[in-house]
Amino acid sequence: MIDANLNARMKKWRQALHRIPEFGFETFDTADFVVKKLKDFGITDINTKIGVTGVVATIKCGESNKAIALRADMDALMIQEQNNLSYKSSRPGLMHACGHDGHTSTLLGAAEVLKKRGGFNGIVHLIFQPAEEWGKGAQAMLGDNLLKRFPFEEIWGFHNMPGLAAGYFETRPGPIMSAEDNFEIILKGVGGHSSRPQHGSETLVPACSLVSELQTIVSRKINPNDTAVISITELISDGTRNALPGKSIISGDVRTFKEDVSKKIQYEMEKIANAIAKAHNLKIKFKYSNEFIPLINDLKLSEKSLEIASVVFGQNKTIKAKEPMTGSEDFARFLKYVPGSYAFIGNGFESAPLHNPNYDYNDDILKVGAEYLVAVVRERLSF
């Protein structure tokens, strides 16, 4: 399905995109690259600036009006690349540390096959999305009337996964990725000389107490049958070696699979933070936001995904995951409105982790990824 010539070109595309990483909605060059390739394939129904810099291309084959969508993310991360690659990032402080360069190239490869060889009966919308890492891109495209302008009955997506054998496929029906909530707690008091703590209301010791107390929420306030993770990722103060801080900031994130668990954690966090602030005569500002919602795969489509994958990848390389993972993905926003399935393709055991400065997409999985997407279209839009 993906011949040697196309496979070689997909690798060149991926490496070209790796050189020009762009963050958030600033995927201008990436979108231009995508549009140029789509036009090279003979695709003419191309819409740009959907959700700021998103691209939607449409291919029709046969007589049916049934429509499905394939989605790939395009954005990179604010990470300084440490790889010494011939195609390493040319933009300081930015790199494709999550493989979206590979996802985009995979969808482009599938697009060429679907346009030039067809083999399906219906309409397929190719969605190239910005700002996934920020958790804003899918919603921005939906806010630009994606579903009204390009209606589809189901949507399919995937992500590469380090630690899963290269070329293996994994998904599960139902919950597969968690929600992500972000929080920031600002403690304000009166700093002063480190030799006279009694004359102020410093914030660092209370902040340290708060960090410890927040960890009791999951173990003591949440049902053990519910998955929840609270991670404090930053503690910043304005103190110095001999000056007690008058301001400390605690921030981090929360991962859950249920809305009521998220709300319970938010309530308990604010209650504990206010109690510690009161005990130490501090003022407090509490911020809590719901950035990503849980990604819940459609039951029937995920079973169908496993069936398709068993043919493309091989039965011995197709895995039905037993448990969801606590990473997050804004593909979940699409699933609020249409059924769909999201899956993982192994990037290999030797791959650096996602969001790591030494990460790189495994070019050897581009071929099987594109073949999977083509197979999805031909199965779901069969004659």
N, C-alpha and C positions, 0 to 999 in steps of 0.2 A: 504493500500500500504506500509506504514512504520509501521511495527508491534511494539509492546511494547519492544521487545528485541533490535531491531535495534535502536529505539528511545533512549533507555537507553544507548546504546553504543555510539551513536552520542553525547550525553551529556558528557560522559566520555572523548571522543576525544576532544571536545571543551574545556573542563576544563584543559586537559593535555596541549593543545596548548596554553591556556592562561598563563600557568606557564612559558613557554619558548619563550617569545616574541623576535622577531628579526627585525631589521630595514633595510629598503632598499633592497639591493641585498644580504644581509648577512643572508638570510633565509635558511641556510644549514640544521639546525636541523628540521625545519618545513618541508622542502622538503623531508628529510629522513623519517620523520613520515608519510607523504603522500604516498611515494613510498611503504613503508612497508604495509600500509593498503591496497593499491591497489593490491599488490601481494597476500595479505590474501584473497582478494575477487576472486582471480583467474585471474586477469587481467595481461597479459604478455607483451602487446605492450605498453611499458612505455619508454619515452625518458626524460632524465634529462639534466640539464645545458642549457636549452633553454632560452636565455636572462639572462645569468649568472647562476641563480639558479631556473629558472622556470621548471615546470614539465608538460609534455603533455602525457596523456594516451588515448588510442584509443580502442573503443569497437565496434565490428561489429556484426550485427544481420540480418538475412535474406539475400536476394540476391541483393538488391538495392545498388548502389554506391553513392546515394545522401548523403552528409555529412553536419552536423551542428556542432557547438561548444557551449559548456557551459563553462563559465569562473568564477573563484573565485580568489580573491586576498589573499595573505598570510602574508603580512608584518604588523609590529606594528609601534608604535610611540615612540619618545623620550620624554616620560612623566613618572614621578614618580607616581606609583599607590598609591592611598590613601584608597582603599577598604581594609577591614579586612576580606578577603575571605580565605577559606581553600585552594583554588587553586590560590591565588594571584600571581602576577609576582614574579619569583625567581631571576629576573635580574634587579638590580638597574638602574633607569633612563629609563627603557623601559617598555611599557605595551601595551596590545591590547585595546586601547581606542577608536577604531573605529569598532570593531566587525569582523575583518578579520579572527579571530579564528573561529567565527561562520559561516562565509561564506565558509571557507575551509571545515569545518565539514559537512555543508549542502551538498556540492558537493560530498564529500566522501560518504555520505549516499545515494545520488542519484546514484552514481557509483555502489554501491553494488547491489542495486535493478536492475539496468539496466544490469549488468553483469549476475546476477543469475536468473533473471526472464524474461529478454528480453522484448518482447512486442512491438518491433519496427522493421522497415525494412530499414536498411541503416547503416551509420557510424556516431558515435558521438565522437568528440574529447573533452576531459576534460582538460581544461587549468587552471593550478594553477600558478598564476602570482606573482612575487615579485615586490617590489618597486612601488606600486601604490601611496602611500602617497607622495613619492618623485616626482611622475609624470613621471618616466623614464622607468618603467617596461614593459608596453605594447609596447613601441617603441623598447625596447631592444629585446623583443621576435620577433617582426616583423623584426628587423634587423638581426636576426638569421634565416631568411627565413621561418618563421612560416607558411606563406600562401602557399609556394611552397612545403614544407615538409609535411604539414598536411592540405591540401586544404579543405575548407568548404564553403558552400553557404550562411550561415547566422550564427550569433552569439548571444547568450543570456546571460544576467547577471542580478544581483540584488544587493541591499544593504539594510541593516536594517535601520530603521528610528525612532529614539526617537521622541515622540510627536505625532506619529501616533499610533492608538490603536493596541495593540498586536494582531498579526495574521491578520491584514488588509493588503490589497494589493493596490498599487497605481502606476499608470504610465500615460503617455500621448504620443500621436503621435507627432513627430516633436521635437523642442527644449525642453529639459528637465533639462539640467544642463549647467552652463555657462563655458566660458573660464576663465582661471586665468593667468594674467600677473604679474610678480614681478618687482619691481623697487628699486633702491638704488641711492640716491643723496648725494654726498660728497661735502661739502663746506669747503674750506681751506682758512685761512686768517692768521692773526698775533694776537696771544693771548697776554695777559699781565695783569697787576695789575688792579683789579676791580675799583680802585679809579681814574684811568687815561685811560678811554676808548678811548680818542681822540688820543692816541699814538699808536693805533693798528687798526686792522680790525677784530674784534671778530665775531664769527659766530652764536651765539645762537639766538640773536634777529632776524637776517635775516632768520634763520631756522624756527623760530616761524611764521614769516610772510609767509614763503613759505608753511608751513603746512596749514595755513588759505587760501591762494590763490589757492592751489591745489583743494580745495573743491568747488571752483567756476566753475571748468571745466564742471562737469556734469550738473550743474544748468544753465550755460550760454553758453556752447559751444556744447552740445550734444542735439540732437532732443529729446524732452520729450517723444516721442513714443518709443524710444530705451532704453532698460534697461542697466544701467551702475552703477557701484559702485567703488569708489576710497577710500581705507582705508589706512591711515597712521598708522602703527602698532609699529614703533620704532622711537625715537629721542634720539640719543646718542651724547654726547659731551665730550671733554677732559678737561673741566673746573673743578674748585673746588670752595669752598665757597668764596674765595676772589681772584680767578684768572679767567679771562675771557677766554673762549675757543678759540683756533685757528683752531679747527676742529670740525665739526658737521656732523652727518650722519643721513639721513632720509630714512626710508625704509617702504615698505608696498606692497599691491597688488591691482590689478584692475580686476573686473569681468564684462564681456560683453558676448553678444551672436553673435556679428557680427564682422568680421575682420576689416571692414572699421571704425567701432566705436573704436576698439582697437588702430588702427593706428592714429586716430584723437586724442585720449587721450594721446598717447605717444608724438605726435607732440606738443600738447598744454602744457604738463608737462615740456618738455625740454625747450620750449620757455619761460615759466614763470620762471623756475629755472635759466636760463641764464640771464634773465632780473634782477632778484633780486641779483644775484651774481655780476653783473656789477654795480648795484646801490650801493653796499656796498664794492666794490673793493676786491672781493673774486675770487678765482679760483674755478672751479667746475668740477666734474666728474659725468656724468649721465649714469646710467646703466638701461636697460629695456629688459626684456626677456619674451618670450611667453612660459609659462610652460605647461598649459593645453589648449586644444582647446574645443570649445563647443560640448556638447554631443547632437547629433541630432538623435532621434529615427526614424527608418523607419516607415512610415505611416501605411502600411498594416500589418507589423509584430507586431506593438504595438496594433493595433485593435485586432489582433489574440491573443496577450498576455492577453488582457482584457477578451476575450472570454474564454480562458483556465482558467484564474484565477477565473472567476465567477463560474466555476464548482468546482475547488479545494478549494477555500476560501469561496465560497458562494456569491451570487449576492449582498447581503446586505453588504458584506465586501470588495467588489471590487470597487475601485474609479478611475474615469478618472479625473486626475488633470486638473484644469483650467489654471494654470500658471506654468511655469518652476521655478526651484529654482536656486539660485546663488552660490551653492556649485559646486565643480568641480570633475571630474573623468576621469582617463586616459583610461577607456573603450572606450572613444570617438575616440582614435587612431585606434582601430579596425574598427570602423564604417566609416573611410575614404575609406576602401577597400571592405568591405562587408556589406550588410544590417544587422540590428540587432535591438534588443529591450532591454532596461534597465528599471528596475522597483524597487520599494521600498516595503519592508515588515515591518509593524509596530513593533517596539521594545517596545511599551507601553508608556503611559502617565507618568508613574512614573520613567522611565529611565532617568538617567543623560544624558546630551547632548553628542554628539560625540566629541572626542578629550578632554574630561574632565577626571580628575584623579579619579573620582568616577564612571565612566561609567562601565557597564558590559553588555555583550550580554545576551538577554533573551533566556534561553535554551528551553523555551516552544514553540518557533517559529521554532526550527530546523525541526520538523516533517513536518509542512506545507510547509516550504521552499523547502525541499527535494522532497516532493510530487509534488510541482509546477514544478521543473526541470524535473522530470520524465515524468510528463504530457506533457511538452513542447516537449520532445523527441518523445514520442509516437504519439503526434498529428502531428508534422512536418515530422516524418518519419513513417507515417502510412502504413499499408499493402494495 
